[in-house]
Amino acid sequence: MQSESQIPIAAASKRRFAVSLAVFYSAVFAVSGTHLPFFPVWLKAIGIDAAWIGLINALPAITRFTTLPQVTAFAEKRQAIRGAMMVSVLATAIGFTAVGLQQQPLALFLIYALTCVMWTPTMPLTDAYALRGVARYGIDYGPVRLWGSAAFAAGSLACGYLVDVIAPRDLIWVIVAWAVVAVAASLQLQPLDDVRRRSVEARADTALLRDAGFWAVIVSAALIQGSHVAYYTFSAINWQLHGLSGLTIAGLWTLGVIAEIVVFALSPRISLHPSTLMAIGGVTAGVRWIVTANEPPLALLAIAQLGHGFSFGMTILGTMNLLVQRVPSHQIARGQGYYAACNGLLGAATSIASGAIYARIGDGLYYVMAAMAGAGAILIWSARRRLKAQPHSEASGG
């Protein structure tokens, strides 16, 4: 049977899909580029203490393993992935607006929790939409995805500049502004042909959950990506305590994202097996966190930040390629939901624990993160033969 990527597609349609997806990735990642490094700074500015910051920042991860899988499965069942993406970003813009009007920890926690219920499915849904487009149009994931990373860097730099210009209490409105841009970008997303289910719906979940290779991929990815929690949550606060300006902090984040962009841009030329890419990502993350834990001088810290291209970029490239191999196109949103749920479960536990650990040992938290990354690298390396020997095929039905 002719594969989806072999179906003749007009060049104009392919280009429209790639451009609209790149713009949407850019808008969504601009939200993350302002939110990840500076939302904790905003929380601190309005008087939220470290324990509450750790708890509040765990909410996105909690929703990833509680409500997110239901949202992605529902969208896939209804053949409404694109529509779900549009609703998700609209609810996100409204939710962050409501968050910005709060200052009491409990009220902020509750409203942010509701916002995360709608916000966290955005990226898994977008990746599912993108991977279906990869199969449909035969495009490379990395070169399209890099525009999201570029927007993340731009959003982070812009917000870093604003930290030194506006009151930190106003940073939330920068996040809201980018969320509104994401809503506008969602209106340009191109419809995709339905991918009809080739297996009985009742068997869809169990087929994936019985696949040991699938579990190895998502657990390894969760460990390696989860090791970034301390960096995402406390790096800006910690670097501020060490006397770095907001613009310098944003510059350090941007260095990491630039390295990530380079990896994505070069991804079509990378011939290593995806499991090897993930193992490299895990080892690099471990080294990166050990260096960061030792309060290195700025020059060495900058070099460590360049490791983000490997610790994050190679890990996600390996993960996505393995998911394409092992998950049928008609179940890709479901697979992304399980992947996000696994990330969320481990990420939530790590985020909650990181607040208490950071309060006790400060930069020593990064040693814990290094151990997590190492465990992920060991797991995916031990599973490499299974992943190489038993790739998924559409003919198998999952």
LOSE-986523 format. One record per atom (N, C-alpha, C): x, y, z negated. Coordinates in steps of 0.02 Angstrom, whole numbers, padded with zeros to 5 digits, always signed. Atoms other than C-alpha are relative to their C-alpha. Layout:
residues N
XYZ ...
//
This chain:
residues 398
+00042-00060+00000 +00000+00000+00000 +00044+00062+00000 -00039-00061-00004 +00063+00172+00042 -00002+00038-00066 -00002-00035+00064 +00121+00266-00113 -00026+00071+00009 +00027-00068-00002 +00048+00435-00159 +00049+00049+00029 -00050-00048-00023 +00213+00523-00122 +00011-00005+00075 -00009+00008-00071 +00208+00455+00058 -00059+00027+00040 +00058-00027-00035 +00038+00531+00100 +00020+00066+00030 -00018-00063-00031 +00063+00671+00227 -00035+00058-00034 +00027-00058+00035 +00040+00836+00137 +00024+00063+00036 -00019-00062-00032 +00039+01008+00216 +00051+00036-00045 -00052-00035+00037 +00194+01106+00167 -00028+00057-00041 +00030-00057+00035 +00086+01254+00118 -00033-00022-00065 +00033+00025+00060 -00015+01150-00006 +00051-00019-00053 -00054+00019+00046 +00143+01079-00082 +00031+00061-00032 -00030-00061+00027 +00216+01253-00100 -00047+00035-00049 +00048-00033+00045 +00057+01324-00178 -00002-00036-00068 +00001+00038+00062 +00053+01183-00305 +00062+00016-00042 -00063-00011+00036 +00237+01206-00352 +00004+00070-00029 -00004-00070+00023 +00225+01396-00365 -00049+00012-00057 +00050-00012+00053 +00064+01398-00468 +00020-00037-00064 -00023+00037+00059 +00135+01264-00584 +00059+00034-00033 -00058-00035+00027 +00299+01357-00603 -00020+00063-00038 +00024-00060+00034 +00206+01517-00647 -00034-00017-00066 +00034+00020+00062 +00098+01426-00775 +00050-00024-00052 -00053+00020+00046 +00250+01341-00852 +00034+00062-00029 -00034-00061+00023 +00331+01513-00862 -00040+00035-00054 +00042-00035+00048 +00184+01590-00953 -00005-00038-00066 +00006+00040+00061 +00163+01446-01075 +00064+00000-00040 -00064+00001+00036 +00348+01441-01116 +00019+00069-00025 -00011-00066+00027 +00353+01629-01138 -00033+00006-00069 +00032+00002+00066 +00229+01602-01280 +00045-00036-00050 -00044+00038+00044 +00344+01469-01354 +00065+00038-00014 -00063-00037+00008 +00497+01579-01327 -00004+00055-00051 +00009-00049+00053 +00425+01711-01440 -00023-00032-00065 +00027+00031+00060 +00336+01594-01559 +00051-00040-00040 -00045+00044+00036 +00470+01466-01602 +00051+00036-00043 -00050-00032+00043 +00610+01581-01659 -00026+00054-00046 +00019-00061+00037 +00509+01728-01723 -00066-00004-00038 +00059+00008+00042 +00344+01663-01793 +00019-00009-00073 -00021+00003+00070 +00436+01611-01953 +00024+00068-00027 -00022-00067+00021 +00514+01786-01957 -00061+00043-00016 +00062-00037+00013 +00339+01861-01945 -00031-00023-00066 +00028+00026+00062 +00278+01746-02084 +00038+00028-00061 -00041-00028+00055 +00422+01802-02195 -00014+00074-00009 +00011-00072+00003 +00388+01984-02152 -00065+00019-00034 +00064-00016+00032 +00209+01975-02213 -00005-00031-00071 -00003+00021+00069 +00264+01896-02377 -00012-00074-00013 +00010+00072+00009 +00246+01708-02348 +00066-00031-00023 -00063+00028+00026 +00373+01608-02450 +00022-00061+00040 -00031+00053-00041 +00487+01469-02383 -00040-00065+00000 +00038+00061+00004 +00379+01325-02445 -00062+00003+00046 +00058-00009-00044 +00224+01395-02357 +00021+00002+00073 -00024-00004-00069 +00326+01432-02201 +00011-00070+00028 -00010+00069-00022 +00379+01250-02191 -00066-00036+00011 +00065+00032-00006 +00199+01193-02218 -00038+00025+00061 +00036-00030-00056 +00124+01314-02092 +00032-00022+00066 -00033+00019-00061 +00255+01271-01962 -00006-00075+00015 +00012+00071-00012 +00212+01087-01983 -00066-00011+00037 +00067+00009-00028 +00036+01117-01917 +00000-00020+00074 +00000+00024-00069 +00076+01104-01730 +00017-00075+00004 -00019+00070-00001 +00161+00938-01764 -00055-00045-00027 +00055+00040+00028 +00015+00876-01870 -00055-00010+00051 +00054+00007-00050 -00112+00913-01734 +00022-00044+00058 -00023+00042-00055 -00002+00821-01609 -00016-00074-00011 +00015+00071+00011 -00035+00655-01695 -00070-00011-00027 +00069+00008+00025 -00212+00688-01757 -00051+00014+00056 +00051-00019-00049 -00317+00783-01629 +00024-00002+00072 -00025-00005-00069 -00203+00795-01477 -00014-00062+00042 +00013+00059-00043 -00216+00613-01417 -00073-00005+00022 +00070+00002-00019 -00406+00627-01419 -00015+00050+00055 +00011-00051-00051 -00401+00788-01316 +00027-00024+00068 -00029+00021-00064 -00284+00716-01183 -00038-00060+00029 +00038+00057-00025 -00381+00552-01172 -00068+00022+00027 +00065-00025-00023 -00546+00646-01156 +00007+00035+00067 -00011-00036-00063 -00476+00759-01020 +00013-00048+00058 -00015+00049-00052 -00409+00609-00924 -00062-00039+00019 +00061+00038-00013 -00571+00512-00941 -00048+00039+00043 +00046-00044-00037 -00669+00661-00874 +00031+00026+00064 -00035-00026-00059 -00541+00692-00735 +00002+00077-00002 +00004-00073+00010 -00527+00869-00807 +00064+00027-00031 -00064-00022+00030 -00342+00893-00846 +00010+00074+00013 -00009-00071-00017 -00333+01060-00754 -00049+00044-00040 +00048-00038+00039 -00493+01122-00838 +00018+00003-00073 -00021+00002+00071 -00429+01068-01009 +00058+00047-00012 -00056-00047+00006 -00269+01167-00979 -00025+00072-00004 +00027-00069-00001 -00370+01324-00941 -00035+00017-00066 +00035-00011+00064 -00480+01304-01096 +00051+00006-00057 -00051+00000+00054 -00327+01269-01204 +00035+00067-00007 -00036-00063+00006 -00234+01428-01161 -00046+00058-00019 +00048-00052+00021 -00391+01535-01180 -00011-00003-00075 +00010+00008+00072 -00423+01464-01354 +00063+00020-00038 -00063-00019+00031 -00239+01492-01395 +00005+00076-00008 -00002-00074+00003 -00249+01678-01354 -00047+00026-00053 +00048-00021+00050 -00404+01697-01460 +00025-00018-00070 -00023+00023+00065 -00329+01597-01603 +00057+00041-00028 -00056-00040+00024 -00165+01693-01613 -00022+00071-00018 +00027-00065+00018 -00264+01855-01615 -00029-00002-00070 +00029+00008+00067 -00359+01792-01767 +00054-00010-00052 -00056+00010+00046 -00196+01734-01848 +00032+00067-00018 -00032-00064+00012 -00123+01908-01829 -00037+00046-00047 +00041-00042+00045 -00264+01981-01932 +00001-00026-00072 -00002+00030+00067 -00222+01872-02083 +00068+00011-00033 -00061-00006+00038 -00094+01892-02222 +00001-00047-00061 +00003+00047+00057 -00153+01771-02357 +00019-00070+00024 -00025+00066-00023 -00065+01601-02346 -00054-00050+00016 +00050+00052-00011 -00219+01491-02362 -00043+00016+00061 +00040-00019-00058 -00326+01588-02237 +00040-00006+00065 -00043+00004-00059 -00180+01599-02117 +00010-00074+00019 -00009+00072-00011 -00150+01412-02136 -00060-00030+00036 +00060+00030-00028 -00330+01368-02094 -00013+00024+00072 +00011-00027-00068 -00346+01484-01943 +00053-00025+00048 -00054+00025-00042 -00177+01432-01876 -00010-00074+00016 +00014+00071-00012 -00229+01249-01896 -00050-00007+00058 +00050+00003-00053 -00382+01279-01786 +00031+00020+00067 -00034-00022-00061 -00274+01371-01660 +00043-00056+00029 -00044+00054-00022 -00151+01226-01653 -00038-00058+00031 +00041+00054-00029 -00292+01102-01617 -00008+00010+00075 +00008-00015-00070 -00316+01191-01451 +00065+00015+00036 -00063-00020-00032 -00138+01250-01420 +00045-00060+00015 -00049+00054-00009 -00037+01090-01443 -00014-00046+00059 +00010+00042-00060 -00124+00993-01302 +00024+00033+00064 -00017-00034-00062 -00069+01125-01176 +00060-00031+00035 -00060+00025-00032 +00105+01057-01146 -00007-00073+00024 +00010+00067-00027 +00060+00870-01135 -00046-00001+00061 +00044-00004-00058 -00083+00913-01018 +00036+00028+00061 -00037-00029-00056 +00032+01021-00913 +00051-00049+00028 -00047+00050-00024 +00164+00885-00904 -00036-00056+00037 +00039+00051-00035 +00030+00759-00856 -00021+00025+00069 +00018-00033-00063 -00032+00878-00721 +00061+00003+00047 -00062-00006-00040 +00148+00905-00663 +00022-00068+00026 -00022+00066-00022 +00190+00719-00656 -00047-00030+00052 +00045+00020-00053 +00033+00685-00556 +00018+00036+00065 -00021-00037-00058 +00091+00822-00439 +00065-00027+00030 -00063+00031-00024 +00263+00741-00430 -00016-00060+00043 +00020+00059-00038 +00180+00580-00372 -00037+00019+00064 +00042-00019-00057 +00059+00669-00256 +00041+00034+00056 -00035-00041-00049 +00178+00791-00171 +00073-00020+00011 -00069+00021-00008 +00347+00706-00195 +00051+00053-00018 -00047-00052+00022 +00427+00855-00283 +00039-00024-00061 -00040+00016+00059 +00562+00849-00418 -00026+00038-00061 +00026-00031+00061 +00506+00883-00596 +00046+00055-00026 -00047-00047+00031 +00665+00971-00656 +00000+00069+00029 -00002-00067-00029 +00673+01115-00531 -00064+00041-00012 +00061-00037+00017 +00491+01161-00567 -00001+00017-00074 +00001-00010+00072 +00508+01140-00754 +00050+00053-00024 -00051-00048+00021 +00662+01252-00761 -00028+00071-00006 +00030-00067+00004 +00551+01405-00733 -00031+00012-00069 +00025-00006+00068 +00471+01370-00901 +00057+00017-00048 -00058-00014+00043 +00643+01368-00982 +00025+00072+00010 -00021-00069-00014 +00689+01531-00895 -00046+00051-00034 +00048-00045+00033 +00530+01613-00961 +00008-00003-00076 -00013+00006+00072 +00567+01544-01135 +00058+00046-00019 -00058-00042+00015 +00736+01631-01129 -00018+00074+00004 +00020-00070-00008 +00660+01794-01065 -00045+00022-00057 +00044-00018+00056 +00524+01791-01198 +00039+00006-00065 -00040-00003+00060 +00651+01755-01334 +00043+00062-00003 -00041-00061-00002 +00767+01894-01277 -00041+00063-00011 +00043-00059+00007 +00625+02019-01263 -00022+00008-00073 +00022-00004+00069 +00562+01975-01436 +00059+00015-00046 -00060-00015+00040 +00740+01979-01506 +00016+00075+00002 -00010-00072-00005 +00758+02156-01440 -00051+00037-00042 +00053-00034+00036 +00591+02204-01515 +00008-00006-00076 -00011+00008+00072 +00643+02136-01686 +00039+00059-00028 -00040-00057+00023 +00768+02279-01697 -00033+00067+00016 +00033-00063-00021 +00644+02407-01628 -00067+00010-00035 +00065-00006+00032 +00473+02369-01701 +00001-00035-00068 +00005+00033+00065 +00418+02313-01873 -00011-00074+00010 +00010+00072-00007 +00432+02123-01894 -00073-00021-00009 +00070+00016+00011 +00251+02126-01951 -00041+00004+00065 +00036-00007-00064 +00201+02169-01771 +00019-00052+00051 -00023+00049-00049 +00289+02022-01688 -00056-00046+00025 +00055+00044-00019 +00128+01921-01685 -00035+00024+00063 +00036-00027-00059 +00057+02038-01553 +00038-00011+00064 -00039+00020-00059 +00199+01997-01435 -00020-00070+00021 +00023+00068-00015 +00147+01814-01448 -00069+00001+00032 +00068-00006-00028 -00034+01863-01416 +00002+00024+00072 -00004-00027-00068 +00015+01963-01262 +00020-00054+00050 -00021+00053-00045 +00105+01815-01184 -00055-00053+00008 +00055+00048-00004 -00043+01702-01225 -00053+00024+00050 +00048-00029-00049 -00155+01820-01124 +00027-00009+00071 -00030+00011-00066 -00032+01808-00978 -00010-00073+00021 +00011+00071-00015 -00047+01617-00989 -00071-00013+00024 +00070+00007-00021 -00236+01632-00974 -00006+00021+00073 +00003-00023-00069 -00215+01733-00813 +00034-00050+00047 -00036+00047-00043 -00088+01608-00744 -00040-00064+00011 +00039+00062-00007 -00206+01462-00776 -00052+00004+00055 +00052-00008-00052 -00331+01534-00653 +00027-00015+00070 -00031+00012-00065 -00206+01504-00511 +00019-00074+00010 -00018+00071-00007 -00180+01317-00544 -00040-00034+00055 +00032+00033-00057 -00218+01209-00393 -00032-00066-00022 +00031+00065+00015 -00341+01064-00404 +00041-00057+00030 -00032+00060-00026 -00268+00889-00383 -00054-00052+00015 +00046+00055-00013 -00355+00740-00305 -00005-00044-00061 +00009+00047+00055 -00429+00622-00433 +00045-00061+00009 -00037+00063-00001 -00318+00476-00479 -00045-00053-00031 +00050+00048+00024 -00443+00334-00494 +00031-00055-00042 -00025+00052+00044 -00422+00208-00632 +00000-00067+00036 -00007+00065-00032 -00361+00040-00571 -00008-00058-00050 +00009+00052+00051 -00390-00053-00735 -00060+00017-00042 +00058-00011+00042 -00532-00073-00856 +00017+00050-00054 -00013-00054+00048 -00546+00080-00969 +00017-00027-00069 -00012+00027+00067 -00552-00026-01126 +00070-00028-00009 -00066+00029+00004 -00383-00101-01083 +00055+00053+00005 -00050-00051-00015 -00296+00066-01047 +00045+00014-00060 -00039-00015+00060 -00243+00103-01225 +00045-00059-00020 -00038+00058+00025 -00189-00073-01273 +00057-00019+00046 -00054+00017-00046 -00086-00097-01115 +00062+00040-00015 -00057-00042+00017 +00025+00049-01162 +00028-00018-00069 -00022+00012+00068 +00030+00009-01347 +00032-00068-00010 -00034+00065+00004 +00086-00171-01313 +00068+00001+00034 -00062-00005-00038 +00233-00110-01208 +00056+00022-00047 -00055-00015+00045 +00389-00119-01317 +00047+00053+00029 -00042-00050-00032 +00486-00018-01190 -00029+00070-00007 +00033-00065+00009 +00358+00123-01199 +00011+00026-00071 -00011-00021+00070 +00374+00125-01389 +00072+00022-00011 -00070-00019+00007 +00564+00130-01376 +00012+00071+00027 -00009-00066-00030 +00553+00282-01263 -00028+00055-00045 +00032-00056+00036 +00430+00385-01366 +00028+00007-00071 -00029-00006+00068 +00507+00343-01537 +00069+00031+00004 -00067-00029-00008 +00683+00381-01476 -00005+00075+00014 +00009-00071-00016 +00623+00544-01400 -00022+00040-00061 +00024-00035+00060 +00532+00589-01562 +00057+00012-00049 -00056-00008+00046 +00689+00561-01665 +00048+00054+00024 -00048-00049-00026 +00802+00662-01550 -00030+00070+00001 +00032-00066-00002 +00679+00804-01520 -00019+00024-00070 +00016-00019+00069 +00625+00800-01703 +00060+00027-00038 -00060-00026+00033 +00805+00834-01752 +00010+00074+00011 -00005-00072-00014 +00781+01009-01680 -00043+00042-00048 +00048-00035+00043 +00653+01053-01816 +00034+00054-00042 -00034-00049+00042 +00778+01138-01931 +00021+00061+00041 -00020-00054-00045 +00842+01240-01785 -00059+00045+00017 +00058-00039-00019 +00669+01293-01730 -00029+00040-00059 +00034-00031+00057 +00607+01335-01905 +00043+00049-00038 -00040-00040+00046 +00754+01407-02000 +00061+00034+00030 -00062-00030-00027 +00892+01458-01879 -00003+00076+00000 +00004-00074-00002 +00828+01637-01856 +00006+00029-00070 -00004-00024+00069 +00803+01660-02043 +00070-00007-00027 -00067+00013+00026 +00971+01582-02085 +00052+00046+00032 -00049-00043-00034 +01067+01681-01954 -00009+00073-00020 +00010-00068+00026 +00986+01841-02015 +00036+00008-00068 -00034-00002+00065 +01052+01800-02190 +00076+00005+00008 -00072-00004-00013 +01225+01781-02114 +00020+00064+00036 -00015-00066-00026 +01212+01958-02045 -00007+00008+00075 +00008-00007-00072 +01168+01923-01863 -00062+00042+00016 +00057-00042-00019 +01053+02049-01778 -00051-00041+00039 +00052+00034-00037 +00890+02002-01695 +00020-00013+00072 -00020+00009-00070 +00964+02028-01522 +00054-00055+00006 -00051+00053+00000 +01114+01916-01565 -00033-00068-00008 +00036+00063+00010 +00996+01781-01627 -00035-00021+00064 +00033+00015-00063 +00895+01793-01468 +00050-00021+00053 -00053+00018-00048 +01057+01786-01369 +00023-00071-00010 -00020+00069+00015 +01106+01624-01457 -00052-00050+00026 +00054+00042-00027 +00937+01548-01417 +00003-00002+00076 -00002-00004-00073 +00955+01608-01238 +00056-00041+00030 -00056+00041-00024 +01125+01525-01217 -00022-00074+00006 +00024+00069-00002 +01044+01359-01260 -00048-00012+00057 +00050+00008-00053 +00902+01387-01138 +00033+00004+00068 -00037-00004-00063 +01023+01438-00999 +00031-00068+00016 -00030+00067-00011 +01114+01272-01022 -00054-00049+00020 +00057+00043-00016 +00945+01185-01017 -00022+00010+00073 +00020-00016-00069 +00900+01274-00854 +00049-00031+00050 -00050+00028-00044 +01064+01220-00775 -00010-00076+00007 +00011+00073-00003 +01029+01038-00821 -00062-00016+00042 +00060+00012-00040 +00853+01048-00748 +00014+00013+00074 -00014-00016-00070 +00918+01130-00589 +00042-00054+00034 -00044+00051-00028 +01049+00995-00565 -00030-00071-00004 +00029+00066+00013 +00932+00852-00612 -00009-00043+00063 +00006+00044-00059 +00899+00793-00432 +00066-00033+00019 -00065+00028-00017 +01087+00759-00419 +00026-00048-00053 -00023+00043+00055 +01101+00664-00583 -00022-00072+00014 +00016+00069-00018 +01110+00477-00547 -00001-00048-00060 +00001+00043+00059 +01123+00412-00725 -00070-00026-00014 +00065+00028+00019 +00984+00298-00787 -00031+00045-00054 +00032-00043+00050 +00854+00395-00890 +00015-00018-00072 -00017+00019+00069 +00894+00293-01046 +00069+00025-00020 -00066-00027+00014 +01075+00348-01032 -00003+00075-00013 +00009-00072+00011 +01020+00529-01018 -00025+00013-00071 +00026-00009+00068 +00921+00511-01180 +00054-00014-00052 -00053+00016+00047 +01069+00429-01268 +00050+00057-00004 -00046-00057+00000 +01183+00572-01215 -00031+00058-00038 +00034-00053+00036 +01052+00694-01279 +00003-00010-00075 -00002+00014+00072 +01047+00608-01449 +00068+00010-00031 -00069-00008+00026 +01236+00603-01471 +00018+00074-00002 -00015-00072-00001 +01252+00785-01419 -00035+00037-00056 +00037-00032+00053 +01117+00836-01541 +00034-00011-00068 -00034+00015+00063 +01207+00748-01684 +00062+00043-00010 -00061-00042+00004 +01371+00838-01646 -00019+00073-00010 +00022-00070+00005 +01280+01003-01625 -00021+00019-00070 +00025-00016+00067 +01195+00995-01794 +00056-00003-00052 -00057+00003+00046 +01356+00945-01884 +00040+00065+00004 -00036-00064-00009 +01444+01097-01810 -00039+00057-00032 +00042-00054+00026 +01298+01211-01856 -00002+00000-00076 +00003+00005+00073 +01294+01148-02035 +00060+00031-00035 -00062-00024+00031 +01471+01210-02065 +00011+00075+00008 -00003-00073-00007 +01431+01395-02037 +00058+00021+00045 -00057-00015-00045 +01545+01410-01884 +00002+00074+00018 -00003-00069-00026 +01608+01577-01818 -00044+00006+00062 +00048-00013-00054 +01500+01658-01685 +00020-00034+00065 -00022+00030-00064 +01606+01595-01539 -00013-00075+00001 +00012+00072+00003 +01595+01413-01596 -00075-00015-00002 +00072+00008+00002 +01410+01433-01635 -00029+00006+00070 +00024-00009-00069 +01384+01495-01457 +00014-00063+00041 -00016+00062-00037 +01472+01340-01389 -00048-00056-00020 +00048+00050+00023 +01362+01230-01498 -00069+00010+00030 +00065-00015-00029 +01209+01318-01430 -00004-00024+00073 -00001+00025-00069 +01262+01271-01253 -00017-00075+00002 +00017+00071+00004 +01239+01091-01311 -00075-00013+00006 +00072+00008-00006 +01051+01123-01302 -00019-00029+00069 +00013+00028-00066 +01060+01081-01117 +00001-00075-00001 -00004+00073+00006 +01106+00904-01167 -00049-00025-00053 +00040+00026+00055 +01018+00883-01335 -00075+00004+00015 +00071-00007-00018 +00851+00947-01268 -00011-00017+00073 +00012+00007-00072 +00866+00955-01078 +00006-00071+00025 -00009+00069-00023 +00937+00782-01045 -00049-00048-00033 +00048+00043+00034 +00824+00705-01175 -00068+00003+00033 +00067-00005-00030 +00666+00773-01095 +00000-00027+00071 -00004+00028-00068 +00724+00729-00919 -00003-00076-00002 +00001+00072+00007 +00760+00551-00973 -00068-00026-00020 +00066+00020+00024 +00595+00540-01065 -00052+00001+00055 +00050-00007-00053 +00489+00604-00921 +00010-00051+00056 -00014+00049-00052 +00575+00492-00794 -00020-00071-00022 +00019+00066+00026 +00549+00340-00905 -00075-00007-00004 +00073+00003+00003 +00366+00384-00931 -00030-00010+00069 +00024+00010-00068 +00341+00397-00743 +00009-00073+00021 -00013+00070-00018 +00419+00224-00725 -00047-00048-00035 +00035+00050+00041 +00319+00140-00863 -00075+00013-00007 +00070-00016+00010 +00150+00230-00862 -00033+00012+00068 +00035-00012-00064 +00027+00219-00714 -00025+00071+00006 +00022-00069-00011 -00025+00384-00636 -00068+00014-00031 +00067-00011+00026 -00206+00359-00691 -00002-00002-00076 -00002-00001+00073 -00149+00343-00873 +00052+00049-00026 -00057-00041+00020 -00015+00477-00875 -00018+00050-00055 +00020-00046+00054 -00114+00600-00984 -00004-00037-00066 +00003+00041+00060 -00145+00460-01108 +00070-00014-00026 -00069+00012+00019 +00040+00418-01107 +00032+00062-00030 -00026-00063+00028 +00084+00600-01135 -00030+00013-00069 +00031-00010+00066 -00040+00604-01279 +00033-00043-00054 -00035+00043+00048 +00043+00456-01365 +00071+00026-00014 -00068-00028+00008 +00214+00532-01334 -00002+00061-00046 +00006-00060+00042 +00158+00698-01410 -00020-00018-00072 +00021+00021+00067 +00074+00607-01556 +00059-00026-00040 -00059+00027+00034 +00234+00514-01598 +00047+00057-00020 -00039-00059+00016 +00330+00677-01588 -00030+00038-00059 +00034-00038+00052 +00199+00759-01697 +00005-00032-00068 -00003+00035+00065 +00198+00626-01833 +00068+00009-00033 -00067-00008+00028 +00386+00631-01855 +00016+00073-00011 -00014-00072+00006 +00395+00818-01825 -00034+00031-00061 +00036-00026+00057 +00263+00855-01957 +00035-00018-00065 -00035+00022+00061 +00351+00751-02089 +00066+00036-00008 -00065-00034+00002 +00517+00829-02043 -00007+00073-00018 +00010-00071+00013 +00449+01006-02046 -00019+00013-00073 +00019-00008+00070 +00366+00984-02216 +00060-00012-00046 -00058+00015+00042 +00521+00904-02289 +00055+00053+00008 -00054-00047-00012 +00636+01033-02210 -00005+00062-00043 +00009-00059+00043 +00560+01175-02311 +00030-00012-00069 -00026+00016+00066 +00601+01088-02475 +00075-00012+00002 -00072+00014-00005 +00772+01028-02415 +00039+00063+00010 -00035-00063-00013 +00821+01199-02349 +00004+00043-00063 +00001-00039+00062 +00770+01280-02514 +00054-00025-00049 -00050+00029+00046 +00891+01161-02604 +00071+00003+00026 -00069+00006-00025 +01041+01141-02489 +00015+00044+00060 -00013-00047-00054 +01023+01274-02355 +00023-00034+00064 -00025+00026-00063 +01130+01233-02203 +00012-00075-00001 -00008+00072+00004 +01153+01056-02267 -00057-00038+00032 +00056+00031-00034 +00983+01021-02189 +00020-00027+00068 -00021+00021-00067 +01072+01005-02022 +00032-00069+00000 -00028+00068+00003 +01161+00847-02081 -00056-00053+00005 +00058+00045-00005 +00990+00764-02101 -00022-00004+00072 +00021-00002-00070 +00946+00819-01925 +00049-00040+00044 -00050+00038-00038 +01110+00745-01859 -00012-00075-00007 +00014+00072+00011 +01065+00576-01936 -00061-00021+00041 +00059+00016-00041 +00894+00581-01850 +00019-00008+00073 -00020+00002-00070 +00971+00619-01681 +00041-00062+00015 -00041+00060-00009 +01098+00479-01702 -00043-00062+00002 +00045+00058+00001 +00959+00356-01743 -00036-00007+00067 +00034+00001-00065 +00867+00405-01584 +00045-00024+00055 -00048+00021-00051 +01023+00382-01479 +00013-00075-00004 -00012+00072+00009 +01054+00209-01553 -00059-00041+00025 +00060+00037-00020 +00874+00154-01524 -00006-00004+00076 +00009+00001-00073 +00866+00205-01341 +00056-00038+00034 -00055+00037-00029 +01038+00133-01306 -00011-00075-00008 +00012+00071+00011 +00988-00034-01382 -00055-00027+00045 +00056+00021-00042 +00832-00037-01271 +00015+00008+00074 -00014-00018-00070 +00921+00011-01109 -00008-00059+00048 +00006+00057-00045 +00925-00166-01038 -00073-00016+00015 +00071+00010-00010 +00738-00189-01064 -00028+00052+00048 +00026-00055-00041 +00704-00020-00984 +00024-00005+00072 -00026+00008-00067 +00814-00059-00834 -00031-00061+00035 +00022+00063-00030 +00748-00235-00808 -00074-00003+00013 +00072+00006-00006 +00562-00204-00825 -00033+00067+00013 +00034-00062-00015 +00510-00042-00741 -00073-00013+00016 +00071+00007-00015 +00324-00011-00722 -00011+00002+00075 +00021-00006-00070 +00244-00039-00553 -00075+00008+00003 +00072-00011-00007 +00074+00020-00495 -00037-00066+00013 +00033+00063-00018 +00040-00154-00431 -00016-00042-00061 +00012+00039+00061 +00049-00224-00605 -00061+00023-00038 +00058-00026+00035 -00094-00116-00662 +00013+00020-00070 -00018-00023+00066 +00001-00065-00818 +00017-00056-00045 
//
